[in-house]
Amino acid sequence: MSAPPWFVYLLRCADGTLYAGITTNLDRRLAAHNAGAGARYTRARRPVELIHAEPAADRAAASRREAALKKLPRAAKLALAGQS
């Protein structure tokens, strides 16, 4: 049995801020964020919208990519998501 695929994702929160995370199930994780059961950061900033997702080879690669995304300036994150 193969391991589940990992994804790195970027959310736009209701207050306009951006949030990066990793998951093996994008739909479930987005629903958790919007239900207030996701990360503490997003609980007070609902609803959230998925603006970018990309696959990762494994959890370690996903975590490294998430860390790299978090270091990017806001404009670069939005450009990655195809938004301005």
mmCIF file of the N, C-alpha and C atoms, coordinates in Angstrom:
data_MODEL
# 
_entry.id   MODEL 
# 
loop_
_atom_site.group_PDB 
_atom_site.id 
_atom_site.type_symbol 
_atom_site.label_atom_id 
_atom_site.label_alt_id 
_atom_site.label_comp_id 
_atom_site.label_asym_id 
_atom_site.label_entity_id 
_atom_site.label_seq_id 
_atom_site.pdbx_PDB_ins_code 
_atom_site.Cartn_x 
_atom_site.Cartn_y 
_atom_site.Cartn_z 
_atom_site.occupancy 
_atom_site.B_iso_or_equiv 
_atom_site.pdbx_formal_charge 
_atom_site.auth_seq_id 
_atom_site.auth_comp_id 
_atom_site.auth_asym_id 
_atom_site.auth_atom_id 
_atom_site.pdbx_PDB_model_num 
ATOM 1   N N  . MET A 1 1  ? 0.846   -1.188 0.000   1.00 0.00 ? 1  MET A N  1 
ATOM 2   C CA . MET A 1 1  ? 0.000   0.000  0.000   1.00 0.00 ? 1  MET A CA 1 
ATOM 3   C C  . MET A 1 1  ? 0.884   1.243  0.000   1.00 0.00 ? 1  MET A C  1 
ATOM 4   N N  . SER A 1 2  ? 0.613   2.152  -0.893  1.00 0.00 ? 2  SER A N  1 
ATOM 5   C CA . SER A 1 2  ? 1.438   3.359  -0.983  1.00 0.00 ? 2  SER A CA 1 
ATOM 6   C C  . SER A 1 2  ? 0.963   4.415  0.002   1.00 0.00 ? 2  SER A C  1 
ATOM 7   N N  . ALA A 1 3  ? 1.876   5.293  0.335   1.00 0.00 ? 3  ALA A N  1 
ATOM 8   C CA . ALA A 1 3  ? 1.566   6.387  1.264   1.00 0.00 ? 3  ALA A CA 1 
ATOM 9   C C  . ALA A 1 3  ? 0.644   7.391  0.579   1.00 0.00 ? 3  ALA A C  1 
ATOM 10  N N  . PRO A 1 4  ? -0.202  8.070  1.346   1.00 0.00 ? 4  PRO A N  1 
ATOM 11  C CA . PRO A 1 4  ? -1.083  9.075  0.737   1.00 0.00 ? 4  PRO A CA 1 
ATOM 12  C C  . PRO A 1 4  ? -0.260  10.235 0.178   1.00 0.00 ? 4  PRO A C  1 
ATOM 13  N N  . PRO A 1 5  ? -0.771  10.877 -0.851  1.00 0.00 ? 5  PRO A N  1 
ATOM 14  C CA . PRO A 1 5  ? -0.033  12.028 -1.411  1.00 0.00 ? 5  PRO A CA 1 
ATOM 15  C C  . PRO A 1 5  ? -0.069  13.202 -0.445  1.00 0.00 ? 5  PRO A C  1 
ATOM 16  N N  . TRP A 1 6  ? 0.970   13.970 -0.450  1.00 0.00 ? 6  TRP A N  1 
ATOM 17  C CA . TRP A 1 6  ? 1.035   15.183 0.387   1.00 0.00 ? 6  TRP A CA 1 
ATOM 18  C C  . TRP A 1 6  ? 0.869   16.406 -0.499  1.00 0.00 ? 6  TRP A C  1 
ATOM 19  N N  . PHE A 1 7  ? 0.267   17.431 0.054   1.00 0.00 ? 7  PHE A N  1 
ATOM 20  C CA . PHE A 1 7  ? 0.062   18.692 -0.639  1.00 0.00 ? 7  PHE A CA 1 
ATOM 21  C C  . PHE A 1 7  ? 0.484   19.844 0.247   1.00 0.00 ? 7  PHE A C  1 
ATOM 22  N N  . VAL A 1 8  ? 0.995   20.873 -0.396  1.00 0.00 ? 8  VAL A N  1 
ATOM 23  C CA . VAL A 1 8  ? 1.264   22.152 0.262   1.00 0.00 ? 8  VAL A CA 1 
ATOM 24  C C  . VAL A 1 8  ? 0.192   23.090 -0.258  1.00 0.00 ? 8  VAL A C  1 
ATOM 25  N N  . TYR A 1 9  ? -0.432  23.853 0.627   1.00 0.00 ? 9  TYR A N  1 
ATOM 26  C CA . TYR A 1 9  ? -1.528  24.716 0.192   1.00 0.00 ? 9  TYR A CA 1 
ATOM 27  C C  . TYR A 1 9  ? -1.388  26.117 0.769   1.00 0.00 ? 9  TYR A C  1 
ATOM 28  N N  . LEU A 1 10 ? -2.058  27.032 0.104   1.00 0.00 ? 10 LEU A N  1 
ATOM 29  C CA . LEU A 1 10 ? -2.069  28.431 0.510   1.00 0.00 ? 10 LEU A CA 1 
ATOM 30  C C  . LEU A 1 10 ? -3.520  28.884 0.576   1.00 0.00 ? 10 LEU A C  1 
ATOM 31  N N  . LEU A 1 11 ? -3.895  29.476 1.704   1.00 0.00 ? 11 LEU A N  1 
ATOM 32  C CA . LEU A 1 11 ? -5.253  29.970 1.908   1.00 0.00 ? 11 LEU A CA 1 
ATOM 33  C C  . LEU A 1 11 ? -5.268  31.482 1.991   1.00 0.00 ? 11 LEU A C  1 
ATOM 34  N N  . ARG A 1 12 ? -6.369  32.075 1.539   1.00 0.00 ? 12 ARG A N  1 
ATOM 35  C CA . ARG A 1 12 ? -6.621  33.492 1.785   1.00 0.00 ? 12 ARG A CA 1 
ATOM 36  C C  . ARG A 1 12 ? -7.708  33.533 2.857   1.00 0.00 ? 12 ARG A C  1 
ATOM 37  N N  . CYS A 1 13 ? -7.409  34.186 3.956   1.00 0.00 ? 13 CYS A N  1 
ATOM 38  C CA . CYS A 1 13 ? -8.353  34.297 5.064   1.00 0.00 ? 13 CYS A CA 1 
ATOM 39  C C  . CYS A 1 13 ? -9.307  35.469 4.819   1.00 0.00 ? 13 CYS A C  1 
ATOM 40  N N  . ALA A 1 14 ? -10.397 35.512 5.578   1.00 0.00 ? 14 ALA A N  1 
ATOM 41  C CA . ALA A 1 14 ? -11.413 36.554 5.415   1.00 0.00 ? 14 ALA A CA 1 
ATOM 42  C C  . ALA A 1 14 ? -10.836 37.952 5.624   1.00 0.00 ? 14 ALA A C  1 
ATOM 43  N N  . ASP A 1 15 ? -9.799  38.078 6.450   1.00 0.00 ? 15 ASP A N  1 
ATOM 44  C CA . ASP A 1 15 ? -9.197  39.392 6.682   1.00 0.00 ? 15 ASP A CA 1 
ATOM 45  C C  . ASP A 1 15 ? -8.123  39.738 5.650   1.00 0.00 ? 15 ASP A C  1 
ATOM 46  N N  . GLY A 1 16 ? -7.957  38.855 4.640   1.00 0.00 ? 16 GLY A N  1 
ATOM 47  C CA . GLY A 1 16 ? -7.003  39.127 3.570   1.00 0.00 ? 16 GLY A CA 1 
ATOM 48  C C  . GLY A 1 16 ? -5.620  38.551 3.806   1.00 0.00 ? 16 GLY A C  1 
ATOM 49  N N  . THR A 1 17 ? -5.352  38.033 4.996   1.00 0.00 ? 17 THR A N  1 
ATOM 50  C CA . THR A 1 17 ? -4.040  37.445 5.254   1.00 0.00 ? 17 THR A CA 1 
ATOM 51  C C  . THR A 1 17 ? -3.934  36.092 4.573   1.00 0.00 ? 17 THR A C  1 
ATOM 52  N N  . LEU A 1 18 ? -2.699  35.602 4.459   1.00 0.00 ? 18 LEU A N  1 
ATOM 53  C CA . LEU A 1 18 ? -2.441  34.327 3.810   1.00 0.00 ? 18 LEU A CA 1 
ATOM 54  C C  . LEU A 1 18 ? -1.943  33.318 4.831   1.00 0.00 ? 18 LEU A C  1 
ATOM 55  N N  . TYR A 1 19 ? -2.274  32.057 4.619   1.00 0.00 ? 19 TYR A N  1 
ATOM 56  C CA . TYR A 1 19 ? -1.881  30.974 5.516   1.00 0.00 ? 19 TYR A CA 1 
ATOM 57  C C  . TYR A 1 19 ? -1.380  29.808 4.668   1.00 0.00 ? 19 TYR A C  1 
ATOM 58  N N  . ALA A 1 20 ? -0.248  29.233 5.037   1.00 0.00 ? 20 ALA A N  1 
ATOM 59  C CA . ALA A 1 20 ? 0.307   28.072 4.328   1.00 0.00 ? 20 ALA A CA 1 
ATOM 60  C C  . ALA A 1 20 ? 0.256   26.862 5.236   1.00 0.00 ? 20 ALA A C  1 
ATOM 61  N N  . GLY A 1 21 ? -0.005  25.701 4.644   1.00 0.00 ? 21 GLY A N  1 
ATOM 62  C CA . GLY A 1 21 ? -0.046  24.468 5.418   1.00 0.00 ? 21 GLY A CA 1 
ATOM 63  C C  . GLY A 1 21 ? 0.200   23.265 4.535   1.00 0.00 ? 21 GLY A C  1 
ATOM 64  N N  . ILE A 1 22 ? 0.200   22.080 5.173   1.00 0.00 ? 22 ILE A N  1 
ATOM 65  C CA . ILE A 1 22 ? 0.358   20.826 4.442   1.00 0.00 ? 22 ILE A CA 1 
ATOM 66  C C  . ILE A 1 22 ? -0.756  19.867 4.853   1.00 0.00 ? 22 ILE A C  1 
ATOM 67  N N  . THR A 1 23 ? -1.088  18.939 3.965   1.00 0.00 ? 23 THR A N  1 
ATOM 68  C CA . THR A 1 23 ? -2.132  17.957 4.238   1.00 0.00 ? 23 THR A CA 1 
ATOM 69  C C  . THR A 1 23 ? -2.044  16.802 3.263   1.00 0.00 ? 23 THR A C  1 
ATOM 70  N N  . THR A 1 24 ? -2.771  15.730 3.572   1.00 0.00 ? 24 THR A N  1 
ATOM 71  C CA . THR A 1 24 ? -2.904  14.623 2.629   1.00 0.00 ? 24 THR A CA 1 
ATOM 72  C C  . THR A 1 24 ? -4.281  14.646 1.976   1.00 0.00 ? 24 THR A C  1 
ATOM 73  N N  . ASN A 1 25 ? -5.170  15.533 2.459   1.00 0.00 ? 25 ASN A N  1 
ATOM 74  C CA . ASN A 1 25 ? -6.529  15.603 1.916   1.00 0.00 ? 25 ASN A CA 1 
ATOM 75  C C  . ASN A 1 25 ? -6.974  17.070 1.906   1.00 0.00 ? 25 ASN A C  1 
ATOM 76  N N  . LEU A 1 26 ? -6.896  17.698 0.751   1.00 0.00 ? 26 LEU A N  1 
ATOM 77  C CA . LEU A 1 26 ? -7.201  19.134 0.650   1.00 0.00 ? 26 LEU A CA 1 
ATOM 78  C C  . LEU A 1 26 ? -8.640  19.458 1.022   1.00 0.00 ? 26 LEU A C  1 
ATOM 79  N N  . ASP A 1 27 ? -9.589  18.669 0.530   1.00 0.00 ? 27 ASP A N  1 
ATOM 80  C CA . ASP A 1 27 ? -11.002 18.949 0.813   1.00 0.00 ? 27 ASP A CA 1 
ATOM 81  C C  . ASP A 1 27 ? -11.296 18.875 2.309   1.00 0.00 ? 27 ASP A C  1 
ATOM 82  N N  . ARG A 1 28 ? -10.820 17.814 2.944   1.00 0.00 ? 28 ARG A N  1 
ATOM 83  C CA . ARG A 1 28 ? -11.052 17.647 4.382   1.00 0.00 ? 28 ARG A CA 1 
ATOM 84  C C  . ARG A 1 28 ? -10.401 18.780 5.181   1.00 0.00 ? 28 ARG A C  1 
ATOM 85  N N  . ARG A 1 29 ? -9.179  19.152 4.804   1.00 0.00 ? 29 ARG A N  1 
ATOM 86  C CA . ARG A 1 29 ? -8.453  20.186 5.546   1.00 0.00 ? 29 ARG A CA 1 
ATOM 87  C C  . ARG A 1 29 ? -9.123  21.550 5.370   1.00 0.00 ? 29 ARG A C  1 
ATOM 88  N N  . LEU A 1 30 ? -9.568  21.877 4.165   1.00 0.00 ? 30 LEU A N  1 
ATOM 89  C CA . LEU A 1 30 ? -10.261 23.138 3.931   1.00 0.00 ? 30 LEU A CA 1 
ATOM 90  C C  . LEU A 1 30 ? -11.556 23.188 4.746   1.00 0.00 ? 30 LEU A C  1 
ATOM 91  N N  . ALA A 1 31 ? -12.282 22.078 4.764   1.00 0.00 ? 31 ALA A N  1 
ATOM 92  C CA . ALA A 1 31 ? -13.518 22.013 5.557   1.00 0.00 ? 31 ALA A CA 1 
ATOM 93  C C  . ALA A 1 31 ? -13.212 22.197 7.038   1.00 0.00 ? 31 ALA A C  1 
ATOM 94  N N  . ALA A 1 32 ? -12.122 21.611 7.513   1.00 0.00 ? 32 ALA A N  1 
ATOM 95  C CA . ALA A 1 32 ? -11.741 21.766 8.922   1.00 0.00 ? 32 ALA A CA 1 
ATOM 96  C C  . ALA A 1 32 ? -11.416 23.218 9.240   1.00 0.00 ? 32 ALA A C  1 
ATOM 97  N N  . HIS A 1 33 ? -10.657 23.871 8.367   1.00 0.00 ? 33 HIS A N  1 
ATOM 98  C CA . HIS A 1 33 ? -10.343 25.291 8.583   1.00 0.00 ? 33 HIS A CA 1 
ATOM 99  C C  . HIS A 1 33 ? -11.629 26.114 8.655   1.00 0.00 ? 33 HIS A C  1 
ATOM 100 N N  . ASN A 1 34 ? -12.546 25.899 7.737   1.00 0.00 ? 34 ASN A N  1 
ATOM 101 C CA . ASN A 1 34 ? -13.778 26.683 7.693   1.00 0.00 ? 34 ASN A CA 1 
ATOM 102 C C  . ASN A 1 34 ? -14.750 26.334 8.814   1.00 0.00 ? 34 ASN A C  1 
ATOM 103 N N  . ALA A 1 35 ? -14.601 25.159 9.419   1.00 0.00 ? 35 ALA A N  1 
ATOM 104 C CA . ALA A 1 35 ? -15.456 24.764 10.539  1.00 0.00 ? 35 ALA A CA 1 
ATOM 105 C C  . ALA A 1 35 ? -14.884 25.230 11.876  1.00 0.00 ? 35 ALA A C  1 
ATOM 106 N N  . GLY A 1 36 ? -13.697 25.833 11.846  1.00 0.00 ? 36 GLY A N  1 
ATOM 107 C CA . GLY A 1 36 ? -13.075 26.285 13.081  1.00 0.00 ? 36 GLY A CA 1 
ATOM 108 C C  . GLY A 1 36 ? -12.274 25.197 13.770  1.00 0.00 ? 36 GLY A C  1 
ATOM 109 N N  . ALA A 1 37 ? -12.077 24.072 13.088  1.00 0.00 ? 37 ALA A N  1 
ATOM 110 C CA . ALA A 1 37 ? -11.328 22.958 13.666  1.00 0.00 ? 37 ALA A CA 1 
ATOM 111 C C  . ALA A 1 37 ? -9.926  22.857 13.068  1.00 0.00 ? 37 ALA A C  1 
ATOM 112 N N  . GLY A 1 38 ? -9.551  23.829 12.260  1.00 0.00 ? 38 GLY A N  1 
ATOM 113 C CA . GLY A 1 38 ? -8.228  23.823 11.648  1.00 0.00 ? 38 GLY A CA 1 
ATOM 114 C C  . GLY A 1 38 ? -7.226  24.513 12.553  1.00 0.00 ? 38 GLY A C  1 
ATOM 115 N N  . ALA A 1 39 ? -6.270  25.153 11.983  1.00 0.00 ? 39 ALA A N  1 
ATOM 116 C CA . ALA A 1 39 ? -5.230  25.842 12.738  1.00 0.00 ? 39 ALA A CA 1 
ATOM 117 C C  . ALA A 1 39 ? -5.805  27.004 13.548  1.00 0.00 ? 39 ALA A C  1 
ATOM 118 N N  . ARG A 1 40 ? -5.202  27.276 14.663  1.00 0.00 ? 40 ARG A N  1 
ATOM 119 C CA . ARG A 1 40 ? -5.647  28.378 15.523  1.00 0.00 ? 40 ARG A CA 1 
ATOM 120 C C  . ARG A 1 40 ? -5.669  29.703 14.751  1.00 0.00 ? 40 ARG A C  1 
ATOM 121 N N  . TYR A 1 41 ? -4.678  29.896 13.886  1.00 0.00 ? 41 TYR A N  1 
ATOM 122 C CA . TYR A 1 41 ? -4.596  31.144 13.118  1.00 0.00 ? 41 TYR A CA 1 
ATOM 123 C C  . TYR A 1 41 ? -5.845  31.390 12.289  1.00 0.00 ? 41 TYR A C  1 
ATOM 124 N N  . THR A 1 42 ? -6.382  30.337 11.679  1.00 0.00 ? 42 THR A N  1 
ATOM 125 C CA . THR A 1 42 ? -7.517  30.519 10.776  1.00 0.00 ? 42 THR A CA 1 
ATOM 126 C C  . THR A 1 42 ? -8.863  30.553 11.497  1.00 0.00 ? 42 THR A C  1 
ATOM 127 N N  . ARG A 1 43 ? -8.908  30.126 12.748  1.00 0.00 ? 43 ARG A N  1 
ATOM 128 C CA . ARG A 1 43 ? -10.190 30.069 13.465  1.00 0.00 ? 43 ARG A CA 1 
ATOM 129 C C  . ARG A 1 43 ? -10.891 31.414 13.536  1.00 0.00 ? 43 ARG A C  1 
ATOM 130 N N  . ALA A 1 44 ? -10.135 32.471 13.789  1.00 0.00 ? 44 ALA A N  1 
ATOM 131 C CA . ALA A 1 44 ? -10.720 33.807 13.915  1.00 0.00 ? 44 ALA A CA 1 
ATOM 132 C C  . ALA A 1 44 ? -10.749 34.549 12.583  1.00 0.00 ? 44 ALA A C  1 
ATOM 133 N N  . ARG A 1 45 ? -10.327 33.887 11.524  1.00 0.00 ? 45 ARG A N  1 
ATOM 134 C CA . ARG A 1 45 ? -10.219 34.549 10.220  1.00 0.00 ? 45 ARG A CA 1 
ATOM 135 C C  . ARG A 1 45 ? -11.025 33.821 9.154   1.00 0.00 ? 45 ARG A C  1 
ATOM 136 N N  . ARG A 1 46 ? -12.131 33.243 9.534   1.00 0.00 ? 46 ARG A N  1 
ATOM 137 C CA . ARG A 1 46 ? -12.978 32.484 8.615   1.00 0.00 ? 46 ARG A CA 1 
ATOM 138 C C  . ARG A 1 46 ? -13.954 33.400 7.914   1.00 0.00 ? 46 ARG A C  1 
ATOM 139 N N  . PRO A 1 47 ? -14.423 33.012 6.725   1.00 0.00 ? 47 PRO A N  1 
ATOM 140 C CA . PRO A 1 47 ? -14.057 31.788 6.006   1.00 0.00 ? 47 PRO A CA 1 
ATOM 141 C C  . PRO A 1 47 ? -12.709 31.943 5.301   1.00 0.00 ? 47 PRO A C  1 
ATOM 142 N N  . VAL A 1 48 ? -12.119 30.813 4.985   1.00 0.00 ? 48 VAL A N  1 
ATOM 143 C CA . VAL A 1 48 ? -10.863 30.803 4.239   1.00 0.00 ? 48 VAL A CA 1 
ATOM 144 C C  . VAL A 1 48 ? -11.131 30.240 2.850   1.00 0.00 ? 48 VAL A C  1 
ATOM 145 N N  . GLU A 1 49 ? -10.275 30.619 1.915   1.00 0.00 ? 49 GLU A N  1 
ATOM 146 C CA . GLU A 1 49 ? -10.414 30.196 0.518   1.00 0.00 ? 49 GLU A CA 1 
ATOM 147 C C  . GLU A 1 49 ? -9.089  29.604 0.052   1.00 0.00 ? 49 GLU A C  1 
ATOM 148 N N  . LEU A 1 50 ? -9.136  28.441 -0.557  1.00 0.00 ? 50 LEU A N  1 
ATOM 149 C CA . LEU A 1 50 ? -7.938  27.812 -1.109  1.00 0.00 ? 50 LEU A CA 1 
ATOM 150 C C  . LEU A 1 50 ? -7.546  28.568 -2.376  1.00 0.00 ? 50 LEU A C  1 
ATOM 151 N N  . ILE A 1 51 ? -6.321  29.113 -2.404  1.00 0.00 ? 51 ILE A N  1 
ATOM 152 C CA . ILE A 1 51 ? -5.890  29.858 -3.590  1.00 0.00 ? 51 ILE A CA 1 
ATOM 153 C C  . ILE A 1 51 ? -4.745  29.165 -4.328  1.00 0.00 ? 51 ILE A C  1 
ATOM 154 N N  . HIS A 1 52 ? -4.093  28.191 -3.682  1.00 0.00 ? 52 HIS A N  1 
ATOM 155 C CA . HIS A 1 52 ? -2.989  27.491 -4.349  1.00 0.00 ? 52 HIS A CA 1 
ATOM 156 C C  . HIS A 1 52 ? -2.749  26.163 -3.638  1.00 0.00 ? 52 HIS A C  1 
ATOM 157 N N  . ALA A 1 53 ? -2.449  25.141 -4.422  1.00 0.00 ? 53 ALA A N  1 
ATOM 158 C CA . ALA A 1 53 ? -2.049  23.844 -3.874  1.00 0.00 ? 53 ALA A CA 1 
ATOM 159 C C  . ALA A 1 53 ? -1.071  23.202 -4.842  1.00 0.00 ? 53 ALA A C  1 
ATOM 160 N N  . GLU A 1 54 ? -0.105  22.500 -4.288  1.00 0.00 ? 54 GLU A N  1 
ATOM 161 C CA . GLU A 1 54 ? 0.858   21.779 -5.125  1.00 0.00 ? 54 GLU A CA 1 
ATOM 162 C C  . GLU A 1 54 ? 1.222   20.462 -4.441  1.00 0.00 ? 54 GLU A C  1 
ATOM 163 N N  . PRO A 1 55 ? 1.454   19.421 -5.225  1.00 0.00 ? 55 PRO A N  1 
ATOM 164 C CA . PRO A 1 55 ? 1.801   18.122 -4.641  1.00 0.00 ? 55 PRO A CA 1 
ATOM 165 C C  . PRO A 1 55 ? 3.242   18.117 -4.130  1.00 0.00 ? 55 PRO A C  1 
ATOM 166 N N  . ALA A 1 56 ? 3.493   17.234 -3.181  1.00 0.00 ? 56 ALA A N  1 
ATOM 167 C CA . ALA A 1 56 ? 4.846   17.042 -2.657  1.00 0.00 ? 56 ALA A CA 1 
ATOM 168 C C  . ALA A 1 56 ? 5.122   15.543 -2.618  1.00 0.00 ? 56 ALA A C  1 
ATOM 169 N N  . ALA A 1 57 ? 6.378   15.170 -2.728  1.00 0.00 ? 57 ALA A N  1 
ATOM 170 C CA . ALA A 1 57 ? 6.760   13.759 -2.788  1.00 0.00 ? 57 ALA A CA 1 
ATOM 171 C C  . ALA A 1 57 ? 6.451   13.015 -1.493  1.00 0.00 ? 57 ALA A C  1 
ATOM 172 N N  . ASP A 1 58 ? 6.649   13.683 -0.363  1.00 0.00 ? 58 ASP A N  1 
ATOM 173 C CA . ASP A 1 58 ? 6.408   13.064 0.940   1.00 0.00 ? 58 ASP A CA 1 
ATOM 174 C C  . ASP A 1 58 ? 6.245   14.162 1.987   1.00 0.00 ? 58 ASP A C  1 
ATOM 175 N N  . ARG A 1 59 ? 6.032   13.761 3.233   1.00 0.00 ? 59 ARG A N  1 
ATOM 176 C CA . ARG A 1 59 ? 5.793   14.746 4.289   1.00 0.00 ? 59 ARG A CA 1 
ATOM 177 C C  . ARG A 1 59 ? 6.983   15.689 4.472   1.00 0.00 ? 59 ARG A C  1 
ATOM 178 N N  . ALA A 1 60 ? 8.178   15.148 4.403   1.00 0.00 ? 60 ALA A N  1 
ATOM 179 C CA . ALA A 1 60 ? 9.373   15.969 4.584   1.00 0.00 ? 60 ALA A CA 1 
ATOM 180 C C  . ALA A 1 60 ? 9.472   17.029 3.488   1.00 0.00 ? 60 ALA A C  1 
ATOM 181 N N  . ALA A 1 61 ? 9.221   16.628 2.251   1.00 0.00 ? 61 ALA A N  1 
ATOM 182 C CA . ALA A 1 61 ? 9.268   17.583 1.137   1.00 0.00 ? 61 ALA A CA 1 
ATOM 183 C C  . ALA A 1 61 ? 8.172   18.628 1.289   1.00 0.00 ? 61 ALA A C  1 
ATOM 184 N N  . ALA A 1 62 ? 6.995   18.199 1.732   1.00 0.00 ? 62 ALA A N  1 
ATOM 185 C CA . ALA A 1 62 ? 5.891   19.140 1.941   1.00 0.00 ? 62 ALA A CA 1 
ATOM 186 C C  . ALA A 1 62 ? 6.248   20.150 3.028   1.00 0.00 ? 62 ALA A C  1 
ATOM 187 N N  . SER A 1 63 ? 6.850   19.687 4.093   1.00 0.00 ? 63 SER A N  1 
ATOM 188 C CA . SER A 1 63 ? 7.236   20.579 5.194   1.00 0.00 ? 63 SER A CA 1 
ATOM 189 C C  . SER A 1 63 ? 8.302   21.582 4.761   1.00 0.00 ? 63 SER A C  1 
ATOM 190 N N  . ARG A 1 64 ? 9.257   21.104 3.958   1.00 0.00 ? 64 ARG A N  1 
ATOM 191 C CA . ARG A 1 64 ? 10.290  22.023 3.459   1.00 0.00 ? 64 ARG A CA 1 
ATOM 192 C C  . ARG A 1 64 ? 9.691   23.082 2.548   1.00 0.00 ? 64 ARG A C  1 
ATOM 193 N N  . ARG A 1 65 ? 8.793   22.663 1.675   1.00 0.00 ? 65 ARG A N  1 
ATOM 194 C CA . ARG A 1 65 ? 8.150   23.620 0.758   1.00 0.00 ? 65 ARG A CA 1 
ATOM 195 C C  . ARG A 1 65 ? 7.279   24.608 1.527   1.00 0.00 ? 65 ARG A C  1 
ATOM 196 N N  . GLU A 1 66 ? 6.565   24.139 2.550   1.00 0.00 ? 66 GLU A N  1 
ATOM 197 C CA . GLU A 1 66 ? 5.753   25.028 3.382   1.00 0.00 ? 66 GLU A CA 1 
ATOM 198 C C  . GLU A 1 66 ? 6.637   26.082 4.039   1.00 0.00 ? 66 GLU A C  1 
ATOM 199 N N  . ALA A 1 67 ? 7.770   25.671 4.579   1.00 0.00 ? 67 ALA A N  1 
ATOM 200 C CA . ALA A 1 67 ? 8.692   26.615 5.218   1.00 0.00 ? 67 ALA A CA 1 
ATOM 201 C C  . ALA A 1 67 ? 9.197   27.640 4.203   1.00 0.00 ? 67 ALA A C  1 
ATOM 202 N N  . ALA A 1 68 ? 9.493   27.181 2.986   1.00 0.00 ? 68 ALA A N  1 
ATOM 203 C CA . ALA A 1 68 ? 9.955   28.095 1.937   1.00 0.00 ? 68 ALA A CA 1 
ATOM 204 C C  . ALA A 1 68 ? 8.854   29.086 1.561   1.00 0.00 ? 68 ALA A C  1 
ATOM 205 N N  . LEU A 1 69 ? 7.608   28.600 1.460   1.00 0.00 ? 69 LEU A N  1 
ATOM 206 C CA . LEU A 1 69 ? 6.483   29.488 1.137   1.00 0.00 ? 69 LEU A CA 1 
ATOM 207 C C  . LEU A 1 69 ? 6.303   30.559 2.201   1.00 0.00 ? 69 LEU A C  1 
ATOM 208 N N  . LYS A 1 70 ? 6.431   30.169 3.452   1.00 0.00 ? 70 LYS A N  1 
ATOM 209 C CA . LYS A 1 70 ? 6.224   31.115 4.548   1.00 0.00 ? 70 LYS A CA 1 
ATOM 210 C C  . LYS A 1 70 ? 7.260   32.234 4.544   1.00 0.00 ? 70 LYS A C  1 
ATOM 211 N N  . LYS A 1 71 ? 8.428   31.960 3.962   1.00 0.00 ? 71 LYS A N  1 
ATOM 212 C CA . LYS A 1 71 ? 9.489   32.980 3.894   1.00 0.00 ? 71 LYS A CA 1 
ATOM 213 C C  . LYS A 1 71 ? 9.312   33.948 2.731   1.00 0.00 ? 71 LYS A C  1 
ATOM 214 N N  . LEU A 1 72 ? 8.467   33.592 1.773   1.00 0.00 ? 72 LEU A N  1 
ATOM 215 C CA . LEU A 1 72 ? 8.259   34.458 0.608   1.00 0.00 ? 72 LEU A CA 1 
ATOM 216 C C  . LEU A 1 72 ? 7.496   35.720 0.998   1.00 0.00 ? 72 LEU A C  1 
ATOM 217 N N  . PRO A 1 73 ? 7.784   36.826 0.333   1.00 0.00 ? 73 PRO A N  1 
ATOM 218 C CA . PRO A 1 73 ? 6.963   38.023 0.562   1.00 0.00 ? 73 PRO A CA 1 
ATOM 219 C C  . PRO A 1 73 ? 5.545   37.798 0.034   1.00 0.00 ? 73 PRO A C  1 
ATOM 220 N N  . ARG A 1 74 ? 4.618   38.549 0.560   1.00 0.00 ? 74 ARG A N  1 
ATOM 221 C CA . ARG A 1 74 ? 3.212   38.409 0.190   1.00 0.00 ? 74 ARG A CA 1 
ATOM 222 C C  . ARG A 1 74 ? 3.002   38.472 -1.328  1.00 0.00 ? 74 ARG A C  1 
ATOM 223 N N  . ALA A 1 75 ? 3.668   39.407 -1.995  1.00 0.00 ? 75 ALA A N  1 
ATOM 224 C CA . ALA A 1 75 ? 3.504   39.563 -3.444  1.00 0.00 ? 75 ALA A CA 1 
ATOM 225 C C  . ALA A 1 75 ? 3.918   38.299 -4.183  1.00 0.00 ? 75 ALA A C  1 
ATOM 226 N N  . ALA A 1 76 ? 4.972   37.645 -3.730  1.00 0.00 ? 76 ALA A N  1 
ATOM 227 C CA . ALA A 1 76 ? 5.438   36.409 -4.379  1.00 0.00 ? 76 ALA A CA 1 
ATOM 228 C C  . ALA A 1 76 ? 4.438   35.274 -4.150  1.00 0.00 ? 76 ALA A C  1 
ATOM 229 N N  . LYS A 1 77 ? 3.849   35.214 -2.959  1.00 0.00 ? 77 LYS A N  1 
ATOM 230 C CA . LYS A 1 77 ? 2.837   34.202 -2.677  1.00 0.00 ? 77 LYS A CA 1 
ATOM 231 C C  . LYS A 1 77 ? 1.620   34.394 -3.591  1.00 0.00 ? 77 LYS A C  1 
ATOM 232 N N  . LEU A 1 78 ? 1.193   35.625 -3.738  1.00 0.00 ? 78 LEU A N  1 
ATOM 233 C CA . LEU A 1 78 ? 0.039   35.906 -4.595  1.00 0.00 ? 78 LEU A CA 1 
ATOM 234 C C  . LEU A 1 78 ? 0.359   35.622 -6.063  1.00 0.00 ? 78 LEU A C  1 
ATOM 235 N N  . ALA A 1 79 ? 1.578   35.919 -6.477  1.00 0.00 ? 79 ALA A N  1 
ATOM 236 C CA . ALA A 1 79 ? 1.992   35.629 -7.865  1.00 0.00 ? 79 ALA A CA 1 
ATOM 237 C C  . ALA A 1 79 ? 1.994   34.122 -8.099  1.00 0.00 ? 79 ALA A C  1 
ATOM 238 N N  . LEU A 1 80 ? 2.446   33.370 -7.139  1.00 0.00 ? 80 LEU A N  1 
ATOM 239 C CA . LEU A 1 80 ? 2.447   31.907 -7.229  1.00 0.00 ? 80 LEU A CA 1 
ATOM 240 C C  . LEU A 1 80 ? 1.028   31.391 -7.405  1.00 0.00 ? 80 LEU A C  1 
ATOM 241 N N  . ALA A 1 81 ? 0.098   32.028 -6.722  1.00 0.00 ? 81 ALA A N  1 
ATOM 242 C CA . ALA A 1 81 ? -1.318  31.629 -6.796  1.00 0.00 ? 81 ALA A CA 1 
ATOM 243 C C  . ALA A 1 81 ? -2.013  32.201 -8.023  1.00 0.00 ? 81 ALA A C  1 
ATOM 244 N N  . GLY A 1 82 ? -1.301  32.988 -8.810  1.00 0.00 ? 82 GLY A N  1 
ATOM 245 C CA . GLY A 1 82 ? -1.892  33.577 -10.009 1.00 0.00 ? 82 GLY A CA 1 
ATOM 246 C C  . GLY A 1 82 ? -2.828  34.731 -9.701  1.00 0.00 ? 82 GLY A C  1 
ATOM 247 N N  . GLN A 1 83 ? -2.589  35.388 -8.583  1.00 0.00 ? 83 GLN A N  1 
ATOM 248 C CA . GLN A 1 83 ? -3.425  36.507 -8.163  1.00 0.00 ? 83 GLN A CA 1 
ATOM 249 C C  . GLN A 1 83 ? -2.546  37.726 -7.923  1.00 0.00 ? 83 GLN A C  1 
ATOM 250 N N  . SER A 1 84 ? -3.195  38.871 -7.845  1.00 0.00 ? 84 SER A N  1 
ATOM 251 C CA . SER A 1 84 ? -2.400  40.089 -7.605  1.00 0.00 ? 84 SER A CA 1 
ATOM 252 C C  . SER A 1 84 ? -2.721  40.690 -6.276  1.00 0.00 ? 84 SER A C  1 
# 
